Every structure is written in C-alpha cells, then in structure tokens.
Amino acid sequence: MGCFFRKRFRHWFQIELWRMERHLEGIILSANSDAIEAVVAQLGKARDEIVAKIDALEAAVGNGEDLSGPLAELRAVAQGLDDVVPDEVPAEEPAE
C-alpha cells in the first residue's frame, strides 16, 4: 500500500511543480512584457520629441532665423536617444 501512495504523491507533486513552473513563466513573461511596453513608450516619446525639433528647425530655416538654438536642441534629443543603448567598446586585438 505504501508504494501506491508514494507513487500517487510523486505524480501529484510533479504535476503541481509543472503548474507552478507554468505560472512563474506567465509572471516572468508578463513582467518582461511590461518592461518592453515601457521601452516602446519611451522610444515613441523620443520619436515625437525629435519630430517636433525637426519641425522647429524647418520653421527656423523658413523664417531665416539663426539655427544654432534649434540645432543644439535637436542634437541633445538625438544624443539622449543614442544614450539609450550604450555604445560597444571594441575589443582590443592581442599584440603579436
């Protein structure tokens, strides 16, 4: 009899572990999804800011204005977007 209950318990326990793993995978995927959505929203905001700066730059060109201010603002936004992902440092080649 004891062997029968051990087998049933082992089977039940394996099923419960499988259920917990699926539940945890769902939580992890949901957390990753939220993080990805936040990054997409941040990039969308950056895109909107860049488009607005380009529009301001085009208006300044059309009005014959000094472009140093709008150009500096556009460069700052572009640099902020570039800084989202750090640049890779090239690996040093071994000396021969």
BELPEWO-V648619 format. One record per pair of residues at least 6 apart in sequence whose C-alpha atoms are under 7 Angstrom apart, sorted by the first residue. I is the first residue (numbers start at 1). J is the second residue. Records with the same first field share a line. If there is no record, write none. Layout:
# BELPEWO-V648619
I = J + J
This chain:
# BELPEWO-V648619
46 = 81
50 = 74 + 77
53 = 70 + 74
56 = 70
57 = 67 + 70 + 71
60 = 67
